[in-house]
Amino acid sequence: MVDAVVFDLDGVIVDSEPVWEEVRRAYVATHGGTWRADTQRRLMGMSTGE
């Protein structure tokens, strides 16, 4: 049985930023948007909604 699960979505324990960029990039493309070269850098530290 699992006693606990740790989600690290900000890169502290696991470098998850590349995965988030891939997911966001695909989402934006699916919805007709444009993901610029500096978008990931500009989003660092923000939530997807921001």
PDB file of N, H, CA, C and O in Angstrom:
ATOM      1  N   MET A   1       0.833  -1.175   0.000  1.00  0.00           N
ATOM      2  CA  MET A   1       0.000   0.000   0.000  1.00  0.00           C
ATOM      3  C   MET A   1       0.885   1.248   0.000  1.00  0.00           C
ATOM      4  O   MET A   1       1.929   1.278   0.651  1.00  0.00           O
ATOM      5  N   VAL A   2       0.466   2.251  -0.718  1.00  0.00           N
ATOM      6  H   VAL A   2      -0.382   2.227  -1.246  1.00  0.00           H
ATOM      7  CA  VAL A   2       1.201   3.511  -0.771  1.00  0.00           C
ATOM      8  C   VAL A   2       0.765   4.391   0.391  1.00  0.00           C
ATOM      9  O   VAL A   2      -0.428   4.617   0.593  1.00  0.00           O
ATOM     10  N   ASP A   3       1.735   4.888   1.153  1.00  0.00           N
ATOM     11  H   ASP A   3       2.704   4.705   0.989  1.00  0.00           H
ATOM     12  CA  ASP A   3       1.432   5.755   2.290  1.00  0.00           C
ATOM     13  C   ASP A   3       1.423   7.232   1.918  1.00  0.00           C
ATOM     14  O   ASP A   3       0.744   8.037   2.554  1.00  0.00           O
ATOM     15  N   ALA A   4       2.185   7.580   0.881  1.00  0.00           N
ATOM     16  H   ALA A   4       2.737   6.926   0.365  1.00  0.00           H
ATOM     17  CA  ALA A   4       2.261   8.989   0.498  1.00  0.00           C
ATOM     18  C   ALA A   4       2.752   9.109  -0.942  1.00  0.00           C
ATOM     19  O   ALA A   4       3.437   8.229  -1.464  1.00  0.00           O
ATOM     20  N   VAL A   5       2.387  10.200  -1.552  1.00  0.00           N
ATOM     21  H   VAL A   5       1.830  10.915  -1.129  1.00  0.00           H
ATOM     22  CA  VAL A   5       2.857  10.536  -2.894  1.00  0.00           C
ATOM     23  C   VAL A   5       3.294  11.993  -2.858  1.00  0.00           C
ATOM     24  O   VAL A   5       2.587  12.843  -2.316  1.00  0.00           O
ATOM     25  N   VAL A   6       4.449  12.281  -3.431  1.00  0.00           N
ATOM     26  H   VAL A   6       5.022  11.590  -3.871  1.00  0.00           H
ATOM     27  CA  VAL A   6       4.948  13.654  -3.484  1.00  0.00           C
ATOM     28  C   VAL A   6       4.891  14.126  -4.929  1.00  0.00           C
ATOM     29  O   VAL A   6       5.469  13.503  -5.820  1.00  0.00           O
ATOM     30  N   PHE A   7       4.190  15.228  -5.151  1.00  0.00           N
ATOM     31  H   PHE A   7       3.720  15.733  -4.428  1.00  0.00           H
ATOM     32  CA  PHE A   7       4.147  15.841  -6.471  1.00  0.00           C
ATOM     33  C   PHE A   7       5.054  17.058  -6.449  1.00  0.00           C
ATOM     34  O   PHE A   7       4.819  17.997  -5.688  1.00  0.00           O
ATOM     35  N   ASP A   8       6.065  17.046  -7.261  1.00  0.00           N
ATOM     36  H   ASP A   8       6.255  16.283  -7.879  1.00  0.00           H
ATOM     37  CA  ASP A   8       7.000  18.164  -7.349  1.00  0.00           C
ATOM     38  C   ASP A   8       6.853  18.753  -8.735  1.00  0.00           C
ATOM     39  O   ASP A   8       7.429  18.241  -9.695  1.00  0.00           O
ATOM     40  N   LEU A   9       6.086  19.826  -8.848  1.00  0.00           N
ATOM     41  H   LEU A   9       5.618  20.242  -8.068  1.00  0.00           H
ATOM     42  CA  LEU A   9       5.806  20.392 -10.161  1.00  0.00           C
ATOM     43  C   LEU A   9       6.576  21.676 -10.434  1.00  0.00           C
ATOM     44  O   LEU A   9       6.301  22.360 -11.420  1.00  0.00           O
ATOM     45  N   ASP A  10       7.519  22.010  -9.592  1.00  0.00           N
ATOM     46  H   ASP A  10       7.743  21.454  -8.791  1.00  0.00           H
ATOM     47  CA  ASP A  10       8.249  23.246  -9.832  1.00  0.00           C
ATOM     48  C   ASP A  10       9.744  23.039  -9.996  1.00  0.00           C
ATOM     49  O   ASP A  10      10.506  24.006  -9.984  1.00  0.00           O
ATOM     50  N   GLY A  11      10.175  21.800 -10.148  1.00  0.00           N
ATOM     51  H   GLY A  11       9.556  21.015 -10.157  1.00  0.00           H
ATOM     52  CA  GLY A  11      11.573  21.535 -10.427  1.00  0.00           C
ATOM     53  C   GLY A  11      12.476  21.462  -9.221  1.00  0.00           C
ATOM     54  O   GLY A  11      13.695  21.435  -9.389  1.00  0.00           O
ATOM     55  N   VAL A  12      11.944  21.427  -8.005  1.00  0.00           N
ATOM     56  H   VAL A  12      10.954  21.449  -7.869  1.00  0.00           H
ATOM     57  CA  VAL A  12      12.791  21.383  -6.816  1.00  0.00           C
ATOM     58  C   VAL A  12      13.426  20.008  -6.639  1.00  0.00           C
ATOM     59  O   VAL A  12      14.638  19.905  -6.453  1.00  0.00           O
ATOM     60  N   ILE A  13      12.616  18.951  -6.694  1.00  0.00           N
ATOM     61  H   ILE A  13      11.631  19.035  -6.845  1.00  0.00           H
ATOM     62  CA  ILE A  13      13.131  17.599  -6.511  1.00  0.00           C
ATOM     63  C   ILE A  13      13.446  16.964  -7.864  1.00  0.00           C
ATOM     64  O   ILE A  13      14.486  16.327  -8.031  1.00  0.00           O
ATOM     65  N   VAL A  14      12.558  17.137  -8.810  1.00  0.00           N
ATOM     66  H   VAL A  14      11.713  17.654  -8.675  1.00  0.00           H
ATOM     67  CA  VAL A  14      12.698  16.569 -10.153  1.00  0.00           C
ATOM     68  C   VAL A  14      12.590  17.708 -11.158  1.00  0.00           C
ATOM     69  O   VAL A  14      11.731  18.579 -11.020  1.00  0.00           O
ATOM     70  N   ASP A  15      13.445  17.707 -12.155  1.00  0.00           N
ATOM     71  H   ASP A  15      14.143  16.999 -12.267  1.00  0.00           H
ATOM     72  CA  ASP A  15      13.381  18.749 -13.187  1.00  0.00           C
ATOM     73  C   ASP A  15      12.201  18.467 -14.107  1.00  0.00           C
ATOM     74  O   ASP A  15      12.355  17.853 -15.163  1.00  0.00           O
ATOM     75  N   SER A  16      11.031  18.920 -13.700  1.00  0.00           N
ATOM     76  H   SER A  16      10.905  19.419 -12.843  1.00  0.00           H
ATOM     77  CA  SER A  16       9.798  18.655 -14.440  1.00  0.00           C
ATOM     78  C   SER A  16       9.466  19.744 -15.455  1.00  0.00           C
ATOM     79  O   SER A  16       8.517  19.589 -16.224  1.00  0.00           O
ATOM     80  N   GLU A  17      10.215  20.832 -15.478  1.00  0.00           N
ATOM     81  H   GLU A  17      10.986  20.958 -14.853  1.00  0.00           H
ATOM     82  CA  GLU A  17       9.920  21.929 -16.409  1.00  0.00           C
ATOM     83  C   GLU A  17       9.890  21.486 -17.878  1.00  0.00           C
ATOM     84  O   GLU A  17       9.007  21.923 -18.616  1.00  0.00           O
ATOM     85  N   PRO A  18      10.826  20.630 -18.331  1.00  0.00           N
ATOM     86  CA  PRO A  18      10.749  20.196 -19.733  1.00  0.00           C
ATOM     87  C   PRO A  18       9.449  19.452 -20.064  1.00  0.00           C
ATOM     88  O   PRO A  18       8.928  19.574 -21.173  1.00  0.00           O
ATOM     89  N   VAL A  19       8.935  18.694 -19.114  1.00  0.00           N
ATOM     90  H   VAL A  19       9.358  18.595 -18.213  1.00  0.00           H
ATOM     91  CA  VAL A  19       7.676  17.977 -19.335  1.00  0.00           C
ATOM     92  C   VAL A  19       6.526  18.975 -19.412  1.00  0.00           C
ATOM     93  O   VAL A  19       5.672  18.868 -20.292  1.00  0.00           O
ATOM     94  N   TRP A  20       6.498  19.948 -18.493  1.00  0.00           N
ATOM     95  H   TRP A  20       7.192  20.034 -17.779  1.00  0.00           H
ATOM     96  CA  TRP A  20       5.458  20.967 -18.532  1.00  0.00           C
ATOM     97  C   TRP A  20       5.510  21.749 -19.833  1.00  0.00           C
ATOM     98  O   TRP A  20       4.469  22.066 -20.408  1.00  0.00           O
ATOM     99  N   GLU A  21       6.711  22.063 -20.302  1.00  0.00           N
ATOM    100  H   GLU A  21       7.557  21.805 -19.834  1.00  0.00           H
ATOM    101  CA  GLU A  21       6.812  22.809 -21.568  1.00  0.00           C
ATOM    102  C   GLU A  21       6.230  21.987 -22.712  1.00  0.00           C
ATOM    103  O   GLU A  21       5.500  22.521 -23.547  1.00  0.00           O
ATOM    104  N   GLU A  22       6.539  20.716 -22.759  1.00  0.00           N
ATOM    105  H   GLU A  22       7.131  20.282 -22.081  1.00  0.00           H
ATOM    106  CA  GLU A  22       6.017  19.848 -23.816  1.00  0.00           C
ATOM    107  C   GLU A  22       4.486  19.805 -23.780  1.00  0.00           C
ATOM    108  O   GLU A  22       3.833  19.900 -24.820  1.00  0.00           O
ATOM    109  N   VAL A  23       3.925  19.663 -22.591  1.00  0.00           N
ATOM    110  H   VAL A  23       4.455  19.586 -21.746  1.00  0.00           H
ATOM    111  CA  VAL A  23       2.463  19.602 -22.446  1.00  0.00           C
ATOM    112  C   VAL A  23       1.828  20.933 -22.823  1.00  0.00           C
ATOM    113  O   VAL A  23       0.843  20.965 -23.560  1.00  0.00           O
ATOM    114  N   ARG A  24       2.382  22.025 -22.326  1.00  0.00           N
ATOM    115  H   ARG A  24       3.182  21.999 -21.727  1.00  0.00           H
ATOM    116  CA  ARG A  24       1.826  23.350 -22.649  1.00  0.00           C
ATOM    117  C   ARG A  24       1.946  23.648 -24.138  1.00  0.00           C
ATOM    118  O   ARG A  24       1.010  24.159 -24.753  1.00  0.00           O
ATOM    119  N   ARG A  25       3.103  23.325 -24.716  1.00  0.00           N
ATOM    120  H   ARG A  25       3.863  22.910 -24.216  1.00  0.00           H
ATOM    121  CA  ARG A  25       3.327  23.561 -26.146  1.00  0.00           C
ATOM    122  C   ARG A  25       2.279  22.799 -26.977  1.00  0.00           C
ATOM    123  O   ARG A  25       1.712  23.355 -27.917  1.00  0.00           O
ATOM    124  N   ALA A  26       2.026  21.539 -26.634  1.00  0.00           N
ATOM    125  H   ALA A  26       2.486  21.087 -25.870  1.00  0.00           H
ATOM    126  CA  ALA A  26       1.041  20.733 -27.359  1.00  0.00           C
ATOM    127  C   ALA A  26      -0.362  21.300 -27.171  1.00  0.00           C
ATOM    128  O   ALA A  26      -1.141  21.356 -28.123  1.00  0.00           O
ATOM    129  N   TYR A  27      -0.687  21.720 -25.953  1.00  0.00           N
ATOM    130  H   TYR A  27      -0.055  21.675 -25.180  1.00  0.00           H
ATOM    131  CA  TYR A  27      -2.009  22.291 -25.684  1.00  0.00           C
ATOM    132  C   TYR A  27      -2.228  23.553 -26.515  1.00  0.00           C
ATOM    133  O   TYR A  27      -3.273  23.722 -27.143  1.00  0.00           O
ATOM    134  N   VAL A  28      -1.239  24.425 -26.510  1.00  0.00           N
ATOM    135  H   VAL A  28      -0.390  24.287 -25.999  1.00  0.00           H
ATOM    136  CA  VAL A  28      -1.345  25.680 -27.259  1.00  0.00           C
ATOM    137  C   VAL A  28      -1.511  25.390 -28.751  1.00  0.00           C
ATOM    138  O   VAL A  28      -2.346  26.008 -29.410  1.00  0.00           O
ATOM    139  N   ALA A  29      -0.729  24.464 -29.282  1.00  0.00           N
ATOM    140  H   ALA A  29      -0.051  23.961 -28.746  1.00  0.00           H
ATOM    141  CA  ALA A  29      -0.822  24.115 -30.706  1.00  0.00           C
ATOM    142  C   ALA A  29      -2.195  23.527 -31.044  1.00  0.00           C
ATOM    143  O   ALA A  29      -2.775  23.844 -32.082  1.00  0.00           O
ATOM    144  N   THR A  30      -2.703  22.671 -30.162  1.00  0.00           N
ATOM    145  H   THR A  30      -2.232  22.413 -29.319  1.00  0.00           H
ATOM    146  CA  THR A  30      -4.015  22.054 -30.384  1.00  0.00           C
ATOM    147  C   THR A  30      -5.122  23.101 -30.443  1.00  0.00           C
ATOM    148  O   THR A  30      -6.113  22.927 -31.153  1.00  0.00           O
ATOM    149  N   HIS A  31      -4.950  24.178 -29.700  1.00  0.00           N
ATOM    150  H   HIS A  31      -4.145  24.320 -29.123  1.00  0.00           H
ATOM    151  CA  HIS A  31      -5.971  25.210 -29.641  1.00  0.00           C
ATOM    152  C   HIS A  31      -5.664  26.409 -30.540  1.00  0.00           C
ATOM    153  O   HIS A  31      -6.250  27.480 -30.379  1.00  0.00           O
ATOM    154  N   GLY A  32      -4.741  26.222 -31.487  1.00  0.00           N
ATOM    155  H   GLY A  32      -4.265  25.352 -31.618  1.00  0.00           H
ATOM    156  CA  GLY A  32      -4.471  27.247 -32.496  1.00  0.00           C
ATOM    157  C   GLY A  32      -3.583  28.388 -32.068  1.00  0.00           C
ATOM    158  O   GLY A  32      -3.495  29.397 -32.768  1.00  0.00           O
ATOM    159  N   GLY A  33      -2.920  28.251 -30.928  1.00  0.00           N
ATOM    160  H   GLY A  33      -2.992  27.431 -30.360  1.00  0.00           H
ATOM    161  CA  GLY A  33      -2.049  29.318 -30.451  1.00  0.00           C
ATOM    162  C   GLY A  33      -0.616  29.165 -30.955  1.00  0.00           C
ATOM    163  O   GLY A  33      -0.286  28.225 -31.678  1.00  0.00           O
ATOM    164  N   THR A  34       0.211  30.103 -30.558  1.00  0.00           N
ATOM    165  H   THR A  34      -0.056  30.867 -29.971  1.00  0.00           H
ATOM    166  CA  THR A  34       1.620  30.103 -30.940  1.00  0.00           C
ATOM    167  C   THR A  34       2.479  30.105 -29.682  1.00  0.00           C
ATOM    168  O   THR A  34       2.297  30.938 -28.795  1.00  0.00           O
ATOM    169  N   TRP A  35       3.409  29.173 -29.615  1.00  0.00           N
ATOM    170  H   TRP A  35       3.558  28.496 -30.336  1.00  0.00           H
ATOM    171  CA  TRP A  35       4.350  29.077 -28.495  1.00  0.00           C
ATOM    172  C   TRP A  35       5.665  29.666 -28.975  1.00  0.00           C
ATOM    173  O   TRP A  35       6.362  29.054 -29.784  1.00  0.00           O
ATOM    174  N   ARG A  36       6.007  30.841 -28.486  1.00  0.00           N
ATOM    175  H   ARG A  36       5.441  31.338 -27.829  1.00  0.00           H
ATOM    176  CA  ARG A  36       7.224  31.520 -28.928  1.00  0.00           C
ATOM    177  C   ARG A  36       8.455  30.921 -28.248  1.00  0.00           C
ATOM    178  O   ARG A  36       8.346  30.228 -27.236  1.00  0.00           O
ATOM    179  N   ALA A  37       9.611  31.196 -28.813  1.00  0.00           N
ATOM    180  H   ALA A  37       9.700  31.759 -29.635  1.00  0.00           H
ATOM    181  CA  ALA A  37      10.866  30.642 -28.299  1.00  0.00           C
ATOM    182  C   ALA A  37      11.115  31.024 -26.835  1.00  0.00           C
ATOM    183  O   ALA A  37      11.721  30.247 -26.097  1.00  0.00           O
ATOM    184  N   ASP A  38      10.658  32.206 -26.402  1.00  0.00           N
ATOM    185  H   ASP A  38      10.166  32.838 -27.001  1.00  0.00           H
ATOM    186  CA  ASP A  38      10.907  32.654 -25.025  1.00  0.00           C
ATOM    187  C   ASP A  38       9.723  32.415 -24.079  1.00  0.00           C
ATOM    188  O   ASP A  38       9.761  32.849 -22.928  1.00  0.00           O
ATOM    189  N   THR A  39       8.693  31.743 -24.542  1.00  0.00           N
ATOM    190  H   THR A  39       8.662  31.390 -25.477  1.00  0.00           H
ATOM    191  CA  THR A  39       7.496  31.555 -23.723  1.00  0.00           C
ATOM    192  C   THR A  39       7.790  30.792 -22.441  1.00  0.00           C
ATOM    193  O   THR A  39       7.353  31.215 -21.371  1.00  0.00           O
ATOM    194  N   GLN A  40       8.505  29.698 -22.512  1.00  0.00           N
ATOM    195  H   GLN A  40       8.860  29.354 -23.382  1.00  0.00           H
ATOM    196  CA  GLN A  40       8.792  28.906 -21.312  1.00  0.00           C
ATOM    197  C   GLN A  40       9.561  29.733 -20.293  1.00  0.00           C
ATOM    198  O   GLN A  40       9.256  29.686 -19.102  1.00  0.00           O
ATOM    199  N   ARG A  41      10.543  30.482 -20.741  1.00  0.00           N
ATOM    200  H   ARG A  41      10.790  30.521 -21.709  1.00  0.00           H
ATOM    201  CA  ARG A  41      11.328  31.322 -19.830  1.00  0.00           C
ATOM    202  C   ARG A  41      10.429  32.363 -19.168  1.00  0.00           C
ATOM    203  O   ARG A  41      10.573  32.629 -17.975  1.00  0.00           O
ATOM    204  N   ARG A  42       9.514  32.948 -19.918  1.00  0.00           N
ATOM    205  H   ARG A  42       9.398  32.732 -20.887  1.00  0.00           H
ATOM    206  CA  ARG A  42       8.623  33.968 -19.370  1.00  0.00           C
ATOM    207  C   ARG A  42       7.603  33.381 -18.394  1.00  0.00           C
ATOM    208  O   ARG A  42       7.116  34.091 -17.514  1.00  0.00           O
ATOM    209  N   LEU A  43       7.273  32.097 -18.537  1.00  0.00           N
ATOM    210  H   LEU A  43       7.669  31.520 -19.252  1.00  0.00           H
ATOM    211  CA  LEU A  43       6.294  31.448 -17.655  1.00  0.00           C
ATOM    212  C   LEU A  43       6.895  30.888 -16.370  1.00  0.00           C
ATOM    213  O   LEU A  43       6.155  30.549 -15.447  1.00  0.00           O
ATOM    214  N   MET A  44       8.206  30.786 -16.291  1.00  0.00           N
ATOM    215  H   MET A  44       8.807  31.062 -17.041  1.00  0.00           H
ATOM    216  CA  MET A  44       8.843  30.206 -15.107  1.00  0.00           C
ATOM    217  C   MET A  44       8.358  30.911 -13.842  1.00  0.00           C
ATOM    218  O   MET A  44       8.377  32.138 -13.743  1.00  0.00           O
ATOM    219  N   GLY A  45       7.920  30.091 -12.873  1.00  0.00           N
ATOM    220  H   GLY A  45       7.905  29.094 -12.954  1.00  0.00           H
ATOM    221  CA  GLY A  45       7.443  30.620 -11.608  1.00  0.00           C
ATOM    222  C   GLY A  45       5.981  31.001 -11.596  1.00  0.00           C
ATOM    223  O   GLY A  45       5.457  31.411 -10.561  1.00  0.00           O
ATOM    224  N   MET A  46       5.304  30.871 -12.744  1.00  0.00           N
ATOM    225  H   MET A  46       5.729  30.538 -13.585  1.00  0.00           H
ATOM    226  CA  MET A  46       3.882  31.225 -12.832  1.00  0.00           C
ATOM    227  C   MET A  46       3.047  29.949 -12.996  1.00  0.00           C
ATOM    228  O   MET A  46       3.557  28.893 -13.371  1.00  0.00           O
ATOM    229  N   SER A  47       1.781  30.078 -12.710  1.00  0.00           N
ATOM    230  H   SER A  47       1.366  30.936 -12.406  1.00  0.00           H
ATOM    231  CA  SER A  47       0.885  28.961 -12.966  1.00  0.00           C
ATOM    232  C   SER A  47       0.461  29.012 -14.427  1.00  0.00           C
ATOM    233  O   SER A  47       0.603  30.048 -15.077  1.00  0.00           O
ATOM    234  N   THR A  48      -0.057  27.905 -14.950  1.00  0.00           N
ATOM    235  H   THR A  48      -0.172  27.064 -14.422  1.00  0.00           H
ATOM    236  CA  THR A  48      -0.485  27.866 -16.340  1.00  0.00           C
ATOM    237  C   THR A  48      -1.584  28.902 -16.585  1.00  0.00           C
ATOM    238  O   THR A  48      -1.604  29.549 -17.632  1.00  0.00           O
ATOM    239  N   GLY A  49      -2.486  29.061 -15.635  1.00  0.00           N
ATOM    240  H   GLY A  49      -2.471  28.536 -14.785  1.00  0.00           H
ATOM    241  CA  GLY A  49      -3.563  30.036 -15.794  1.00  0.00           C
ATOM    242  C   GLY A  49      -3.084  31.462 -15.912  1.00  0.00           C
ATOM    243  O   GLY A  49      -3.698  32.271 -16.608  1.00  0.00           O
ATOM    244  N   GLU A  50      -1.991  31.780 -15.238  1.00  0.00           N
ATOM    245  H   GLU A  50      -1.492  31.123 -14.673  1.00  0.00           H
ATOM    246  CA  GLU A  50      -1.431  33.139 -15.319  1.00  0.00           C
ATOM    247  C   GLU A  50      -0.875  33.379 -16.692  1.00  0.00           C
ATOM    248  O   GLU A  50      -0.357  34.462 -16.968  1.00  0.00           O
TER     249      GLU A  50
END
